[in-house]
Amino acid sequence: MNLASIPSPSTGVIELGPIPLRGYAFCIIIGVFVAVWIGNKRWVARGGKAGTVADIAVWAVPFGLVGGRLYHVITDYQLYFSEGQNWVDAFKIWEGGLGIWGAIALGAVGAWIGCRRRGIPLPAWADALAPGIAVAQAIGRWGNWFNQELYGRPTDLPWALEISEGPNRVAGTYHPTFLYESLWCIGVALLVIWADRRFKLGHGRAFALYVAAYCAGRGWIEYMRVDEAHHVLGLRLNVWTAIIVFALAVAYIVISAKLRPGREEIVEPDKDAVAAGKADEKKDEKKGDASDAPEADATDGDPLTKDTPEDGADDSDPLKKKDTAAEAADKS
């Protein structure tokens, strides 16, 4: 008998007049705003401009949502494409089902496009956003609480989660794995902030630390879950994914630290200053070309200073021409 437990909401939807507010979607939206807010503060502290993180998030977030949904649908295709299922449900993202692996992967593609358009390095932007992403995940996991999903094995611990009878679930008390992951993500965010201040992480290493730390927690939390999942060699697919991604993140931290130590000095060049610098360079080049050209004789083109025949002789005088001819005949 449980003396204490965590109750689950009776419904995941709050009706605000004609507008249904779904708890899962609400948590995702709040998480995105918090991530952008934290990322913006860190970006400005690194020397970037306010608003840049939000501008790039406009690209990253839609890509991330699509990637997260694709990963979920592909890895749990039987929920949508097996006999008796409706494939249209694959588009009902508000009912839950986002894979963080796909969200980060495809979200990075959107972020790369946004960074390229702004002329800033993607690793620096990712470093600034890393703790915010972890906090966003911590908030987003409460969407699973609204939907009564992604819980763990049965337990009678004081913090057990109450689950009511419903489709694909049995009433009882279970490990609140959503809460475990939420708390873990908060710890990951604090770890990244501390390590970034202590070691001045740069060139994507703060983001890689977030990935590695998240995977370390996701591995054991995933192992506790009891929802349907594909297994490989006795382990859930997401456990293997966490192990592989963890190894890649650690390898990146080690190799990157050797190849590119320290952190970026400039994360966002001033476009106006760059344009002004290029204009000054062009002016300097023009001045250099003008100084290299041969100087014209100051007397060229001046009729008052043109050289005239010696002794003031004028070739146009016919008498002087005759005298000259006579002198030449005497000499011969």
C-alpha positions as CSV (number, residue, x, y, z in Angstrom):
1,M,0.0,0.0,0.0
2,N,1.3,3.4,-1.0
3,L,1.3,6.1,1.6
4,A,2.3,8.7,-0.9
5,S,2.5,9.0,-4.7
6,I,2.4,11.4,-7.6
7,P,-1.0,11.8,-9.1
8,S,-1.4,12.0,-12.9
9,P,-3.7,14.6,-14.6
10,S,-7.1,13.2,-15.4
11,T,-6.8,14.8,-18.8
12,G,-4.1,16.2,-21.0
13,V,-6.2,19.0,-22.4
14,I,-7.5,22.2,-20.8
15,E,-10.4,23.8,-22.7
16,L,-10.0,27.6,-22.9
17,G,-13.4,28.3,-24.5
18,P,-13.2,27.1,-28.1
19,I,-9.4,26.7,-27.8
20,P,-8.0,23.4,-26.5
21,L,-4.7,23.8,-24.6
22,R,-2.8,20.5,-24.7
23,G,-0.4,20.0,-21.9
24,Y,2.2,18.2,-24.0
25,A,2.3,21.0,-26.6
26,F,2.3,23.7,-23.9
27,C,5.4,22.1,-22.2
28,I,7.2,22.0,-25.6
29,I,6.4,25.6,-26.3
30,I,7.5,26.8,-22.9
31,G,10.7,24.8,-23.2
32,V,11.6,26.4,-26.5
33,F,11.1,29.9,-25.2
34,V,13.2,29.2,-22.1
35,A,16.0,27.6,-24.2
36,V,16.1,30.7,-26.5
37,W,16.1,33.0,-23.5
38,I,19.0,31.2,-21.8
39,G,20.9,30.9,-25.1
40,N,20.5,34.6,-25.8
41,K,22.0,35.6,-22.5
42,R,24.9,33.3,-23.0
43,W,25.4,34.5,-26.6
44,V,25.5,38.1,-25.6
45,A,27.9,37.3,-22.8
46,R,30.2,35.7,-25.4
47,G,30.2,39.0,-27.5
48,G,27.3,38.2,-29.8
49,K,24.3,40.4,-30.6
50,A,21.0,40.1,-28.8
51,G,18.3,38.4,-31.0
52,T,20.7,36.3,-33.0
53,V,19.9,33.1,-31.1
54,A,16.1,33.7,-31.7
55,D,16.7,34.4,-35.4
56,I,18.6,31.1,-35.8
57,A,16.0,29.2,-33.7
58,V,13.4,30.2,-36.3
59,W,15.2,27.7,-38.5
60,A,16.3,25.1,-35.9
61,V,13.0,24.6,-34.1
62,P,10.8,23.6,-37.1
63,F,13.6,21.3,-38.3
64,G,13.9,19.8,-34.8
65,L,10.2,19.1,-34.5
66,V,10.1,17.4,-37.9
67,G,13.3,15.4,-37.0
68,G,11.9,14.4,-33.6
69,R,8.6,13.2,-35.0
70,L,10.3,11.3,-37.9
71,Y,12.6,9.5,-35.4
72,H,9.6,8.5,-33.3
73,V,7.5,7.3,-36.2
74,I,10.3,5.4,-37.8
75,T,11.4,3.6,-34.6
76,D,7.8,3.0,-33.5
77,Y,6.3,2.4,-36.9
78,Q,4.0,-0.4,-35.6
79,L,2.0,2.2,-33.7
80,Y,0.9,3.8,-37.0
81,F,1.3,1.4,-39.9
82,S,0.5,-2.0,-38.4
83,E,-2.9,-3.7,-38.9
84,G,-5.7,-1.8,-37.3
85,Q,-3.8,1.4,-36.9
86,N,-4.5,4.7,-38.6
87,W,-1.4,6.1,-40.4
88,V,-2.9,9.6,-40.1
89,D,-2.1,9.5,-36.4
90,A,1.6,9.8,-37.3
91,F,0.9,13.5,-37.9
92,K,-0.8,14.1,-34.5
93,I,2.3,15.4,-32.8
94,W,0.3,17.0,-30.0
95,E,-0.6,13.5,-28.7
96,G,3.1,12.9,-27.9
97,G,6.0,11.2,-29.6
98,L,9.1,13.2,-30.2
99,G,12.5,11.5,-30.4
100,I,15.3,13.7,-29.0
101,W,17.9,12.0,-31.2
102,G,16.0,13.1,-34.4
103,A,15.2,16.5,-33.0
104,I,18.8,17.3,-32.2
105,A,20.1,15.9,-35.5
106,L,17.7,17.6,-37.9
107,G,17.5,20.7,-35.7
108,A,21.3,21.0,-36.2
109,V,20.7,21.1,-39.9
110,G,18.2,24.0,-39.5
111,A,20.7,25.8,-37.2
112,W,23.4,25.3,-39.7
113,I,21.3,27.0,-42.4
114,G,20.5,29.9,-40.0
115,C,24.1,30.3,-38.9
116,R,25.3,30.3,-42.5
117,R,22.9,33.0,-43.4
118,R,24.1,35.1,-40.4
119,G,27.8,34.4,-41.1
120,I,28.5,32.9,-37.6
121,P,30.1,29.6,-36.6
122,L,27.6,26.9,-35.7
123,P,29.7,25.4,-32.9
124,A,29.8,28.7,-31.0
125,W,26.0,29.0,-31.3
126,A,25.5,25.5,-30.2
127,D,27.8,26.1,-27.1
128,A,25.7,29.0,-26.1
129,L,22.4,27.1,-26.5
130,A,23.5,23.8,-24.9
131,P,22.3,24.5,-21.3
132,G,19.1,25.9,-22.6
133,I,18.3,22.8,-24.6
134,A,18.8,20.7,-21.5
135,V,16.4,22.9,-19.5
136,A,13.9,22.8,-22.4
137,Q,14.0,19.0,-22.2
138,A,13.4,19.1,-18.5
139,I,10.3,21.2,-19.1
140,G,9.2,19.1,-22.1
141,R,9.3,15.9,-20.2
142,W,6.3,17.1,-18.1
143,G,4.3,16.8,-21.3
144,N,4.7,13.0,-20.8
145,W,3.1,13.4,-17.4
146,F,0.0,15.1,-18.9
147,N,-0.3,12.2,-21.4
148,Q,0.5,9.5,-18.8
149,E,3.2,7.9,-20.9
150,L,6.9,6.9,-20.7
151,Y,6.8,5.7,-17.1
152,G,8.9,2.9,-15.6
153,R,8.5,-0.3,-13.8
154,P,5.9,-0.8,-11.1
155,T,7.0,0.5,-7.7
156,D,5.6,1.4,-4.3
157,L,8.1,4.1,-3.5
158,P,6.7,7.3,-2.0
159,W,7.3,9.2,-5.3
160,A,5.6,6.5,-7.4
161,L,3.5,7.8,-10.3
162,E,-0.2,7.0,-10.4
163,I,-1.3,5.7,-13.8
164,S,-5.0,5.3,-14.6
165,E,-6.5,2.6,-16.8
166,G,-6.4,3.5,-20.5
167,P,-5.3,2.5,-24.0
168,N,-2.1,0.4,-23.8
169,R,-1.7,1.0,-20.1
170,V,-2.7,-0.7,-16.8
171,A,-3.7,1.2,-13.7
172,G,-1.1,1.1,-11.0
173,T,1.9,3.0,-9.5
174,Y,5.2,3.1,-11.5
175,H,8.6,4.8,-11.5
176,P,8.2,8.3,-12.8
177,T,10.9,8.1,-15.4
178,F,9.7,11.4,-16.9
179,L,10.6,13.0,-13.6
180,Y,14.0,11.3,-13.3
181,E,14.9,12.6,-16.8
182,S,13.6,16.0,-16.0
183,L,15.8,16.3,-12.9
184,W,18.7,14.8,-14.8
185,C,18.5,17.4,-17.5
186,I,18.5,20.2,-14.9
187,G,21.7,18.7,-13.6
188,V,23.1,18.5,-17.1
189,A,22.4,22.2,-17.6
190,L,24.1,23.2,-14.4
191,L,27.1,20.9,-15.3
192,V,27.6,22.6,-18.7
193,I,27.3,26.1,-17.2
194,W,29.9,25.3,-14.5
195,A,32.3,23.5,-16.9
196,D,32.0,26.3,-19.5
197,R,32.9,28.9,-16.9
198,R,35.7,26.8,-15.4
199,F,37.4,25.5,-18.6
200,K,36.3,28.1,-21.2
201,L,34.8,25.5,-23.5
202,G,34.7,26.5,-27.1
203,H,34.4,25.2,-30.7
204,G,31.4,23.0,-29.8
205,R,32.8,21.3,-26.7
206,A,30.1,22.7,-24.4
207,F,27.5,21.3,-26.6
208,A,29.3,18.0,-26.8
209,L,29.5,17.9,-23.0
210,Y,25.7,18.4,-22.9
211,V,25.2,15.5,-25.3
212,A,27.5,13.2,-23.4
213,A,26.0,14.0,-20.0
214,Y,22.5,13.6,-21.3
215,C,23.3,10.2,-22.9
216,A,24.8,9.0,-19.6
217,G,21.5,9.6,-17.9
218,R,19.2,8.6,-20.7
219,G,20.9,5.1,-20.8
220,W,19.9,4.1,-17.3
221,I,16.5,5.9,-17.4
222,E,15.6,4.2,-20.7
223,Y,16.5,0.8,-19.1
224,M,13.8,1.4,-16.5
225,R,11.0,2.1,-19.0
226,V,8.3,-0.5,-19.8
227,D,6.7,1.0,-22.9
228,E,6.9,-1.0,-26.1
229,A,10.2,-0.6,-27.9
230,H,12.5,-2.4,-30.3
231,H,15.3,-4.4,-28.8
232,V,18.8,-5.2,-30.1
233,L,20.9,-7.8,-28.3
234,G,18.6,-7.6,-25.3
235,L,18.8,-3.8,-25.0
236,R,16.2,-1.2,-26.0
237,L,17.1,0.6,-29.2
238,N,17.4,3.9,-27.4
239,V,19.9,2.5,-24.9
240,W,22.2,1.5,-27.8
241,T,21.7,5.0,-29.3
242,A,22.7,6.6,-26.1
243,I,25.8,4.5,-25.8
244,I,26.9,5.3,-29.4
245,V,26.2,9.0,-29.2
246,F,27.9,9.2,-25.8
247,A,31.1,7.7,-27.3
248,L,31.0,10.1,-30.3
249,A,30.5,13.1,-28.0
250,V,33.4,12.2,-25.8
251,A,35.6,11.5,-28.8
252,Y,34.7,15.0,-30.2
253,I,35.6,16.7,-26.9
254,V,39.1,15.0,-26.8
255,I,39.9,15.5,-30.5
256,S,38.6,19.0,-30.7
257,A,40.6,20.1,-27.6
258,K,43.8,18.9,-29.3
259,L,43.0,20.4,-32.7
260,R,41.4,23.7,-31.6
261,P,42.2,24.5,-28.0
262,G,40.6,27.4,-26.2
263,R,37.5,29.1,-27.4
264,E,36.5,31.5,-30.2
265,E,37.5,35.2,-29.6
266,I,34.8,36.5,-31.9
267,V,31.5,34.7,-32.3
268,E,29.6,37.2,-34.4
269,P,31.4,39.7,-36.6
270,D,30.0,43.2,-36.9
271,K,28.6,43.3,-40.4
272,D,28.7,47.1,-40.5
273,A,32.3,47.2,-39.4
274,V,33.3,44.5,-41.9
275,A,31.6,46.4,-44.7
276,A,33.3,49.7,-43.6
277,G,36.7,47.8,-43.5
278,K,36.2,46.5,-47.0
279,A,35.4,50.0,-48.3
280,D,38.5,51.4,-46.6
281,E,40.6,48.6,-48.2
282,K,39.2,49.5,-51.6
283,K,40.1,53.2,-51.1
284,D,43.6,52.3,-50.0
285,E,44.0,50.1,-53.1
286,K,42.9,53.0,-55.4
287,K,45.4,55.4,-53.6
288,G,48.1,52.8,-54.0
289,D,47.5,52.5,-57.7
290,A,47.5,56.3,-58.2
291,S,50.9,56.6,-56.3
292,D,52.5,53.9,-58.4
293,A,51.6,55.6,-61.7
294,P,54.5,57.7,-63.4
295,E,54.2,61.4,-62.6
296,A,53.5,63.6,-65.6
297,D,55.9,66.5,-66.4
298,A,54.5,69.6,-64.9
299,T,55.3,71.6,-68.0
300,D,53.5,69.2,-70.4
301,G,50.6,70.8,-72.1
302,D,51.5,74.3,-70.9
303,P,52.1,76.5,-74.1
304,L,53.9,79.1,-72.0
305,T,56.6,76.7,-70.7
306,K,57.1,74.5,-73.9
307,D,60.7,74.2,-75.1
308,T,61.5,76.6,-78.0
309,P,64.4,76.5,-80.4
310,E,67.6,77.8,-78.9
311,D,68.4,81.5,-79.2
312,G,64.8,82.1,-79.8
313,A,65.0,80.8,-83.4
314,D,61.7,80.6,-85.1
315,D,61.4,77.9,-87.7
316,S,58.5,79.7,-89.3
317,D,60.7,82.7,-90.4
318,P,61.7,82.2,-94.1
319,L,64.6,84.6,-94.0
320,K,66.3,82.7,-91.2
321,K,65.7,79.4,-93.1
322,K,67.6,80.9,-96.1
323,D,70.5,82.0,-93.9
324,T,70.8,78.6,-92.5
325,A,70.8,77.0,-96.0
326,A,73.5,79.4,-97.1
327,E,75.7,78.6,-94.2
328,A,75.4,74.9,-94.9
329,A,76.4,75.6,-98.6
330,D,79.6,77.5,-97.5
331,K,80.6,74.7,-95.2
332,S,80.3,72.2,-98.0
